[in-house]
Amino acid sequence: MPWDFSQQSNWDELTYHLKEVSWMEFFDFVELVGKELIAKGDDPFQDGIYSFESYQSKVNALFKEDLVGWRLDSSAELARNIPQFLTSRVKPTKELIDNSFELAREHYKKVVPAPD
């Protein structure tokens, strides 16, 4: 991980860091915060302000507002939001490709030795 939790950092440093990282590191950070919130559990004295559910809702609202095609799921994993009409077309296509090339895959397995 590129983040050093051993040192006390302030809000400005965190904000600067998140603005400068690659998009992959940003998404990793979003997931990391979610997993930490899940592990921490709800604090009864905070009225759910720092709960995972609140964080998840705010992250997903931000992503939706900015037309980001990812959503934070209930296990703090980012998942691609694929429209239903596309999902219904992808599955049959995948099955067609899987079935159409089964003989070629078997031939390939016979010709190319498995790695040791």
PyRosetta script that sets phi, psi and omega in degrees:
from pyrosetta import init, pose_from_sequence

init()
pose = pose_from_sequence("MPWDFSQQSNWDELTYHLKEVSWMEFFDFVELVGKELIAKGDDPFQDGIYSFESYQSKVNALFKEDLVGWRLDSSAELARNIPQFLTSRVKPTKELIDNSFELAREHYKKVVPAPD")
pose.set_psi(1, 141.4)
pose.set_omega(1, -179.1)
pose.set_phi(2, -82.2)
pose.set_psi(2, -1.8)
pose.set_omega(2, -176.1)
pose.set_phi(3, -100.0)
pose.set_psi(3, 136.2)
pose.set_omega(3, -180.0)
pose.set_phi(4, -103.1)
pose.set_psi(4, 106.7)
pose.set_omega(4, -177.9)
pose.set_phi(5, -86.3)
pose.set_psi(5, -5.4)
pose.set_omega(5, -176.4)
pose.set_phi(6, -75.7)
pose.set_psi(6, -19.7)
pose.set_omega(6, -179.3)
pose.set_phi(7, -106.7)
pose.set_psi(7, 145.9)
pose.set_omega(7, 175.9)
pose.set_phi(8, -72.8)
pose.set_psi(8, 124.8)
pose.set_omega(8, 178.3)
pose.set_phi(9, -119.1)
pose.set_psi(9, 157.4)
pose.set_omega(9, -179.9)
pose.set_phi(10, -104.4)
pose.set_psi(10, 172.8)
pose.set_omega(10, -175.5)
pose.set_phi(11, -59.7)
pose.set_psi(11, -41.1)
pose.set_omega(11, -179.0)
pose.set_phi(12, -63.4)
pose.set_psi(12, -42.3)
pose.set_omega(12, 179.1)
pose.set_phi(13, -64.1)
pose.set_psi(13, -42.5)
pose.set_omega(13, 178.9)
pose.set_phi(14, -64.1)
pose.set_psi(14, -45.5)
pose.set_omega(14, 179.4)
pose.set_phi(15, -60.5)
pose.set_psi(15, -46.1)
pose.set_omega(15, 178.5)
pose.set_phi(16, -60.1)
pose.set_psi(16, -45.6)
pose.set_omega(16, -179.1)
pose.set_phi(17, -59.4)
pose.set_psi(17, -47.2)
pose.set_omega(17, -177.0)
pose.set_phi(18, -67.1)
pose.set_psi(18, -27.3)
pose.set_omega(18, 177.1)
pose.set_phi(19, -77.7)
pose.set_psi(19, -21.5)
pose.set_omega(19, -175.5)
pose.set_phi(20, -99.1)
pose.set_psi(20, -17.1)
pose.set_omega(20, -176.0)
pose.set_phi(21, -75.4)
pose.set_psi(21, 162.9)
pose.set_omega(21, 175.1)
pose.set_phi(22, -68.5)
pose.set_psi(22, 163.1)
pose.set_omega(22, -178.8)
pose.set_phi(23, -62.5)
pose.set_psi(23, -32.5)
pose.set_omega(23, 179.3)
pose.set_phi(24, -65.8)
pose.set_psi(24, -41.9)
pose.set_omega(24, 178.9)
pose.set_phi(25, -67.1)
pose.set_psi(25, -35.8)
pose.set_omega(25, 177.1)
pose.set_phi(26, -62.4)
pose.set_psi(26, -46.8)
pose.set_omega(26, 179.6)
pose.set_phi(27, -65.0)
pose.set_psi(27, -37.0)
pose.set_omega(27, 175.0)
pose.set_phi(28, -60.0)
pose.set_psi(28, -41.7)
pose.set_omega(28, 179.8)
pose.set_phi(29, -65.1)
pose.set_psi(29, -41.5)
pose.set_omega(29, 178.1)
pose.set_phi(30, -58.5)
pose.set_psi(30, -44.5)
pose.set_omega(30, 178.5)
pose.set_phi(31, -66.8)
pose.set_psi(31, -41.7)
pose.set_omega(31, -179.7)
pose.set_phi(32, -59.5)
pose.set_psi(32, -46.2)
pose.set_omega(32, 178.8)
pose.set_phi(33, -61.2)
pose.set_psi(33, -42.9)
pose.set_omega(33, 178.9)
pose.set_phi(34, -60.9)
pose.set_psi(34, -44.4)
pose.set_omega(34, 179.8)
pose.set_phi(35, -64.9)
pose.set_psi(35, -38.6)
pose.set_omega(35, 177.6)
pose.set_phi(36, -64.9)
pose.set_psi(36, -40.6)
pose.set_omega(36, 178.3)
pose.set_phi(37, -65.6)
pose.set_psi(37, -39.6)
pose.set_omega(37, 177.4)
pose.set_phi(38, -63.6)
pose.set_psi(38, -45.6)
pose.set_omega(38, -179.2)
pose.set_phi(39, -63.4)
pose.set_psi(39, -37.2)
pose.set_omega(39, -179.1)
pose.set_phi(40, -69.0)
pose.set_psi(40, -36.3)
pose.set_omega(40, -176.7)
pose.set_phi(41, 79.1)
pose.set_psi(41, 174.8)
pose.set_omega(41, -178.2)
pose.set_phi(42, -78.9)
pose.set_psi(42, 138.2)
pose.set_omega(42, 175.6)
pose.set_phi(43, -96.2)
pose.set_psi(43, 116.2)
pose.set_omega(43, -176.3)
pose.set_phi(44, -63.4)
pose.set_psi(44, -17.9)
pose.set_omega(44, -178.7)
pose.set_phi(45, -89.1)
pose.set_psi(45, -5.7)
pose.set_omega(45, -177.6)
pose.set_phi(46, -104.3)
pose.set_psi(46, 1.4)
pose.set_omega(46, 178.5)
pose.set_phi(47, 54.6)
pose.set_psi(47, 34.3)
pose.set_omega(47, 177.0)
pose.set_phi(48, 76.9)
pose.set_psi(48, 6.4)
pose.set_omega(48, -178.2)
pose.set_phi(49, -61.1)
pose.set_psi(49, -39.6)
pose.set_omega(49, -177.6)
pose.set_phi(50, -108.4)
pose.set_psi(50, 32.0)
pose.set_omega(50, 179.9)
pose.set_phi(51, -84.6)
pose.set_psi(51, 158.3)
pose.set_omega(51, 176.6)
pose.set_phi(52, -62.2)
pose.set_psi(52, -40.4)
pose.set_omega(52, -177.7)
pose.set_phi(53, -60.6)
pose.set_psi(53, -39.8)
pose.set_omega(53, 177.6)
pose.set_phi(54, -66.2)
pose.set_psi(54, -45.2)
pose.set_omega(54, 179.0)
pose.set_phi(55, -60.8)
pose.set_psi(55, -47.7)
pose.set_omega(55, -179.7)
pose.set_phi(56, -58.6)
pose.set_psi(56, -44.8)
pose.set_omega(56, -179.7)
pose.set_phi(57, -62.0)
pose.set_psi(57, -43.6)
pose.set_omega(57, -178.5)
pose.set_phi(58, -70.1)
pose.set_psi(58, -40.4)
pose.set_omega(58, 177.6)
pose.set_phi(59, -62.4)
pose.set_psi(59, -47.5)
pose.set_omega(59, -178.1)
pose.set_phi(60, -66.2)
pose.set_psi(60, -34.9)
pose.set_omega(60, 176.1)
pose.set_phi(61, -65.6)
pose.set_psi(61, -42.1)
pose.set_omega(61, 178.0)
pose.set_phi(62, -63.0)
pose.set_psi(62, -45.6)
pose.set_omega(62, 178.9)
pose.set_phi(63, -62.2)
pose.set_psi(63, -40.8)
pose.set_omega(63, 179.7)
pose.set_phi(64, -65.6)
pose.set_psi(64, -43.6)
pose.set_omega(64, -179.9)
pose.set_phi(65, -60.9)
pose.set_psi(65, -38.4)
pose.set_omega(65, -178.6)
pose.set_phi(66, -94.2)
pose.set_psi(66, 12.4)
pose.set_omega(66, 177.7)
pose.set_phi(67, 57.2)
pose.set_psi(67, 37.5)
pose.set_omega(67, 174.8)
pose.set_phi(68, -84.1)
pose.set_psi(68, 130.0)
pose.set_omega(68, -174.1)
pose.set_phi(69, -83.4)
pose.set_psi(69, 23.6)
pose.set_omega(69, 179.9)
pose.set_phi(70, -118.8)
pose.set_psi(70, 152.6)
pose.set_omega(70, 176.2)
pose.set_phi(71, -135.2)
pose.set_psi(71, 143.3)
pose.set_omega(71, 176.9)
pose.set_phi(72, -85.0)
pose.set_psi(72, 118.2)
pose.set_omega(72, -176.9)
pose.set_phi(73, -86.1)
pose.set_psi(73, -176.3)
pose.set_omega(73, -173.9)
pose.set_phi(74, -70.6)
pose.set_psi(74, -10.8)
pose.set_omega(74, 176.4)
pose.set_phi(75, -107.1)
pose.set_psi(75, 17.2)
pose.set_omega(75, 178.4)
pose.set_phi(76, 65.8)
pose.set_psi(76, 32.3)
pose.set_omega(76, 175.2)
pose.set_phi(77, -109.4)
pose.set_psi(77, 136.9)
pose.set_omega(77, 176.0)
pose.set_phi(78, -81.1)
pose.set_psi(78, 129.1)
pose.set_omega(78, -179.4)
pose.set_phi(79, -124.8)
pose.set_psi(79, 143.4)
pose.set_omega(79, 179.9)
pose.set_phi(80, -71.8)
pose.set_psi(80, 133.9)
pose.set_omega(80, 178.6)
pose.set_phi(81, -90.7)
pose.set_psi(81, 102.7)
pose.set_omega(81, -178.3)
pose.set_phi(82, -103.2)
pose.set_psi(82, 125.2)
pose.set_omega(82, 179.8)
pose.set_phi(83, -59.0)
pose.set_psi(83, 147.0)
pose.set_omega(83, -176.6)
pose.set_phi(84, -58.2)
pose.set_psi(84, -40.1)
pose.set_omega(84, -178.7)
pose.set_phi(85, -63.3)
pose.set_psi(85, -33.6)
pose.set_omega(85, 178.8)
pose.set_phi(86, -74.5)
pose.set_psi(86, -41.6)
pose.set_omega(86, 177.8)
pose.set_phi(87, -58.1)
pose.set_psi(87, -41.3)
pose.set_omega(87, -178.2)
pose.set_phi(88, -67.2)
pose.set_psi(88, -22.5)
pose.set_omega(88, 178.2)
pose.set_phi(89, -91.2)
pose.set_psi(89, -31.1)
pose.set_omega(89, -177.2)
pose.set_phi(90, -70.0)
pose.set_psi(90, -42.7)
pose.set_omega(90, -175.8)
pose.set_phi(91, -59.8)
pose.set_psi(91, -51.6)
pose.set_omega(91, 178.8)
pose.set_phi(92, -62.8)
pose.set_psi(92, -35.4)
pose.set_omega(92, 178.8)
pose.set_phi(93, -65.0)
pose.set_psi(93, -43.5)
pose.set_omega(93, 178.0)
pose.set_phi(94, -61.3)
pose.set_psi(94, -44.7)
pose.set_omega(94, 179.1)
pose.set_phi(95, -62.6)
pose.set_psi(95, -40.0)
pose.set_omega(95, 178.7)
pose.set_phi(96, -62.5)
pose.set_psi(96, -45.4)
pose.set_omega(96, 179.7)
pose.set_phi(97, -65.8)
pose.set_psi(97, -44.5)
pose.set_omega(97, 179.8)
pose.set_phi(98, -58.9)
pose.set_psi(98, -44.4)
pose.set_omega(98, -178.0)
pose.set_phi(99, -73.9)
pose.set_psi(99, -35.8)
pose.set_omega(99, -176.2)
pose.set_phi(100, -67.6)
pose.set_psi(100, -30.4)
pose.set_omega(100, -173.9)
pose.set_phi(101, -108.7)
pose.set_psi(101, 15.9)
pose.set_omega(101, -178.9)
pose.set_phi(102, -60.8)
pose.set_psi(102, -43.8)
pose.set_omega(102, 179.3)
pose.set_phi(103, -63.8)
pose.set_psi(103, -39.5)
pose.set_omega(103, 178.6)
pose.set_phi(104, -64.8)
pose.set_psi(104, -39.7)
pose.set_omega(104, 178.1)
pose.set_phi(105, -64.2)
pose.set_psi(105, -40.8)
pose.set_omega(105, 178.5)
pose.set_phi(106, -63.4)
pose.set_psi(106, -43.1)
pose.set_omega(106, 178.0)
pose.set_phi(107, -62.6)
pose.set_psi(107, -43.2)
pose.set_omega(107, 179.9)
pose.set_phi(108, -61.0)
pose.set_psi(108, -42.9)
pose.set_omega(108, 179.9)
pose.set_phi(109, -61.9)
pose.set_psi(109, -33.4)
pose.set_omega(109, 179.5)
pose.set_phi(110, -73.7)
pose.set_psi(110, -35.8)
pose.set_omega(110, -174.9)
pose.set_phi(111, -81.3)
pose.set_psi(111, -40.9)
pose.set_omega(111, -175.0)
pose.set_phi(112, -97.7)
pose.set_psi(112, 120.7)
pose.set_omega(112, -179.4)
pose.set_phi(113, -68.2)
pose.set_psi(113, 146.7)
pose.set_omega(113, 178.5)
pose.set_phi(114, -70.1)
pose.set_psi(114, 144.4)
pose.set_omega(114, 178.3)
pose.set_phi(115, -66.0)
pose.set_psi(115, 146.1)
pose.set_omega(115, 179.9)
pose.set_phi(116, -81.8)
pose.dump_pdb("model.pdb")
